[in-house]
Amino acid sequence: MGSFRIAGMEVQPGKLERGSLTVGELRDGTSVSIPLMVMNGLQDGPVLWLDAAVHGNEIPGVEVIRRIMREEVNPEELNGTIVACPVLNPFAFQAGQNWTPIYEGTSVLDLNVAFPGNPDGGVNAQAAYRIFHDGILQCDYYINYHSNYYPAVEFIPLTVCPDRRVLEDSIDMGEAFGLPLCEIAKAPGWPTYNAQLHGKPAMLVELLAHGYLDRRSIEIGVMGTKNVLCHLGMMEGTIVSLPGLKVEPGAYGRRLIFSKRGGLVHFSKGAGDWIETGEPFALIRNVYGDVVEEITAPVQGFIRTLLFGPHNEAVHGGGIIASVLESDPKRTYFGD
């Protein structure tokens, strides 16, 4: 195993080094960089890229990366290389919010949908271009950590890319990780989808929860990542089942459920519960206490998330009430 070079760093075999990659510049000319940790093993193997906090308040992946890079993996026992970026969006991270807090007219504010980027574009477009071309594309496999709002379950949104080999390798990674796989038809601006389009098997992991270090969910993230490392032959060990999952691993679809009316939502089902097609699971009452709408399930499956955004059970008409991991026996997810 030789030295590994990335973003101006040269890391010798058996070593863990810190560095950074410049992704932008502030109004006063100050450079903005993302932190990098590179662990180069003693033996040959693939290169795995890990990143977190592309949305600045989704911090559990930061801790997963710390555990993997500082506690769980020994560089002298690693086959291959891990490149880890604990904070992919420094602009949003400093503001403690999802999106980059820099308004530039038509610029995309969400870094997660700005890939593969544009060196002549806005703030996020330039950052995405440098991250993608100088970072992600230098690696063979990719895991992108996110975190969902409470109440929700952990899952893996997996995009369906046109290259069947890359898709199958991505599915294999997700199955090794050990969470339910949620089929996403395509996501043009996602870094994971663009990595797949460039021949890199990739997956996104949704942990819990925005703004919190949920110990149980972080442990799931660490165990799942080690499962992938074992699957890729990068470390010794066996793939283990993740504990305490409310939804069994498998392949599912995605269905969003919207309200028609505004008011306060009263749920009779929780995240991880099974619902049948047509089954009522929530009522909306107006501020006078009248029931104005009964919410029923359009499909059968497991409730993935209740509400979206900062948790508030007072909703507008047309608000997202829930997301369901659809389980249709007539479909073959990732294979239709």
N, C-alpha and C positions, 0 to 999 in steps of 0.2 A: 504494500500500500504506500503510495507516494503522498506528497503534500497536496492539500486541497486549496484552491484559490477562488475567492469570490469577493467582490466589492473592495478590492485593494488589500484583502487579508490573505495571508498564506499560513495555513494551519498544518503543522506536522502531524504524522500519525501518532495516535494515542494521546492527543491533546484536546483541550477545550479552550477556545479563545473567544474574546469579546471584540466586537467592532461595530461599525455602523455603515449605512448606505444613505447618501444624501438624496432626498426626494423632492426638495423644493426650497424656496427662499421667501422670507418675509419682506414686508415693505421697507424695512431699514437695512435690507441686504443680509440679514442673519440667515445662515443655512439651517434648514430643517432636515433632520436625519431620522431614520428608523433604527432601533437597536438590533444587532445581530449577535447570536451566539452560534458558534460553529464547533461541533464535536466531530473530530476525524478519527475513525477507528484504526486499529492496527492491521486489520485484514480488509481485503477488497470486498466491495458490496455496493448496493445502490445508494443514491443520494436522495434523502427525504427532506422536503421543505415543510416546516410547521409555522403557522402564523395565527395571531389572535388580534382582537381589538381593531378590526377594520371598521367596526362601529365602536365609537370611543367609550361607551358605557357598558360594553359587553366584556367584562373583565375575568370571568372564570378561566378562560383559555390562557390568560397570562399566568395564572397559578399552575395550570396543567403543564405549561412549558417549563416553568421554574422547576417543578418536581421532576420532570423527565430529564432535563439538562443538568440539574444540580444534585439530584438524589437517586434517581431510579436507574440511570444508565451509566455504565463505566466505559470511558473511551478506550480503555485497554482491552475491553471485551466486545467492542462494537465492530460489526462487519459493515463497512461503508461509512457514510457521513450523514449527520443530521445538521441542517441549517435551520435555525429557529429565530423567528421575529416575534417577540412578545407583544409589541405594539405596532400594528401595521399603519394606523392612521394617527399620527401624533397630533394633528390639528384637533380632531374630535376628542381624542383622549384627554388633552389638556382642558378642554371645555366640559368634559364629562357628559357628552351627548352623542347621539347616533351619528349625525352628519357633520361634515366639515363646516365650521361656522364662518365661512368666507363667501359672501354673496358676490357673484360676478355675472349678473344678468341671466344668461342662458346656460351657465356652467352647471354640470351635474354636481349636486351637493353630497350625494351618497357615493363614497369611494368604492363600495362593493359592487356598483353597477357601472363603473368607469373603465373597466378593463377591455381590451389590452392597453388602453391609454393612447395618448397623443402627445408627442414632445412639443407641439406647437399649440396645445390646448390650454384650458384653464388649470386651476390649482390641482384638482383631483385628477384630471387627464394627464398632467405631467407626472404627478406622483405615481399613478398607476403604470405609466409607461416605464419608469425607472425600476419600480418594484418588479414588474413582470419580466422585462428584458434582462435586467442585471441581476435579478434574484431568482424568481420562480423558474424561469426557463433554463437555469443552470442546473436544475435538479431533475430527478427521474420520477418522483412521486410527490404528492401534495396533500396535506391535511390543513383545512381552514376551520378554526374554532369560532363559533358564535355562541350566544346564549339567549334564551327565550325569556319572556316575562312569565312570572307566576300568574295563574296556575297553568301548568303545561307538563308535558313529558319530554324526555330526551329522545332525539331521533336524528336520522341522517338524511337530509334532502340531497338526493343524488340526481344530477342532470343526465339526460339521455343524449349523448353525443352521437354523431353519425358513424364514427369509427367503432365497429362492433368489438374489436379486440380491446381498444382502450376502455370502452364501456364495461366489458366483462371483467377487465382487470380492476376497474373502479368498484364494481359490485363485489368482487372478491375481497377488496380492502374493507368495504363497508361491512360485509358479513363477518370478516375476521374481527373487526372492531367490536361488534356484538349488539348494536342498537337496531331498532326497526329502520328499514330503508323506505323513504318516501320519494316516489317517482316525480321528478320535475321535467316536463317536456323539453324545455330549453330555457336558458337564462343568459341572453347574449352578453351582458356586461359583467357577469360574475367572474371572479378570477379562476374559480374551479372549472367552470365551463370552458373558458378560454384556454386553460392549461390542457384540458382534454382535447380541444381542437388542435393543439400543438403536440399531440401524442403522449401527454403525461396523464396517467391515471390519477384521478383527484376526487376528493370527497369533502363535504362540509359537515361539521358536527354541531348540532344544537344542544347545548347544555342548559343548565339553570344557574343563575337567573340574572337578568340585567342589574348591574350595580352591586351585586352581592357575591361573596365567596361561599357558595353553598358547598359544604364539605362533602356531602354524599355525592353530589353531581361531579365535583372535581375528582373524586376518587374514581368514578365511572370513566371520566375523561382520561385519567392516567392509566387505568387498567386497559381501556380500549386501545389507547395508543401503543402500549406495550404488546397487545395482541397483534396489532398491525406490524410492529417491528419483528415479532416472531414470524408472522406470515411472510414477510419479505426476506427472511433469512438474515436479518441484521443483528439479531440477538438470540441467544439460546433460551429455550423455555417452551411452555405449552400454552395454547390459546385457552383462556378460561371464560366461563359464562359471567356476565355482569350481574351483580346482585340487585335485588329489589326493583326490577323493572315492572312497571304497570302494564306495558304492552310487550307481548312476545316478539322477539326478532323475526323478521320476515319482510316481504315486499308488499308495499301498500301504495295507494294513490293519494291524491290530495283534493279536498273539497272545502272551500270557504263557505260559511253560512252568514248571510247578512240579515239585518233587521229591515223591516219596512217602516216601522214607527220609532219615535224617540221616547225615552223614559228610563225607568230603572229596571234592570234585568234581575230576575229571580231564577236561579238555576236549580234544577232538580237532579242534575248529573254533574260529575266532576271530571277533571282531566284524567285520562286513562280508562274511563268507563266505556263499556260497549253500548252502542245505540243501534236500534233497528231502523230501517227505512220507514219514515212516517211517524216515528215515535216522538212525542212531545218531550222536550228537555229543558225548556225555559219559558217564562212568562215575562212580558214587558208591561209594567204598570206606569201610568202617567203620575204626575205629582199630586193628583187628587186621590190616587189609590185605585183607579179603574184599570182593569186588564184591557189593554189596547191591542195586544198581539200575543199569540201562542206560537213559539218557535218549534218547528219539527225538523227532524233529520231528513235531508234529501237523499241520503245514501246510508248504508250500514257501515259500521267500522268503529274505531276507537276515537274518542275525543282527544285530539292532540293538544289544543290550546283553547282556553276560554278568553275571549277578548284579545285585542291587540293594542300595542302601545302602552303607555303608563296605565297601570291597572285602575279602571274606573267603571263601576257597574251602572253608571248613568251614561246612556248612549244616544247618539243622534240617529235619526232615521237614515237607513243606509249604512249603519256602522257594522263592522265585523263582529259577530256574536261568538263565533267559534270556528276552529279548523278541525277537520276530521281526517284521520288516517283511513282512507276508504279501503274496504275489503270486499271486492266484488268477485264472487267465485267464477264469473263468466270471463274475467280478464286475466291475462298473464302480464303482470306489471314488468316493465323493462323488456318485454318481448312481444307486445302486440304489433 
